[in-house]
Amino acid sequence: GRSEILDEYWDEIDLNDERYIEVKRLVSMITTGNEIAHIADIGCGRGRYLKGLKKEFSRCRFTGVDPYVSDQFDAEIVLKRGILTCIPFKDSSFDLTYTCEALEHAIDIEAAIREMARVTKIGGLICVIDKNAEYLGTLKIGEWEQWFNKDELAKIIEKYCDDVEVKAGIAHSED
């Protein structure tokens, strides 16, 4: 049931987690002067990234999208039920759209990337943080988990983004 799935999600992110630091770096890049950036976490779970970012970037507008939305969010964070391949927002809604370890759940990877590009403003940023096939076997995983070849994933993203940067070896804290 819904509560069982949500119980698997973590409430807080370690602020030293390199995945969080990378997302924070991108928020800093799109937040200049008094600009109020619109940021979406697709596959947000309990919103642990959003909660941390909201504390550090209080002027930004944050949105979380997940199939199992939770009521444990800050009232200022917008929540919508949705999935990577069907994000419930209009075209060009966000300055930064990111997903962290949720793309592995998408059945159609290219459709998920295309959908993230659709809801991101021209000139905006898209960030995908997920498991790299080069490290397969380093973590205990379920049969359903997908690990991505970074070059193949970059080729898909290049269809929808002008400039693609690949960073491998982003560490994570023990969840």
Salt bridges, closest charged atoms under 4 A:
ASP7 OD1 - ARG46 NH2 3.33
ASP11 OD1 - ARG46 NH1 3.13
ASP17 OD2 - ARG19 NH2 2.62
GLU22 OE2 - ARG25 NH2 2.54
GLU22 OE1 - LYS167 NZ 3.03
GLU56 OE1 - LYS24 NZ 2.69
GLU76 OE1 - LYS54 NZ 3.04
ASP91 OD1 - ARG118 NH1 2.78
ASP95 OD1 - LYS121 NZ 3.50
GLU101 OE2 - ARG19 NH1 3.07
GLU101 OE1 - LYS131 NZ 3.13
GLU104 OE2 - HIS105 NE2 3.77
GLU104 OE1 - LYS131 NZ 2.64
GLU110 OE1 - LYS159 NZ 3.13
GLU115 OE2 - ARG118 NH2 2.75
GLU134 OE2 - LYS150 NZ 2.42
GLU145 OE1 - LYS131 NZ 3.21
ASP175 OD1 - ARG19 NH2 3.40
ASP175 OD1 - ARG48 NH1 3.29
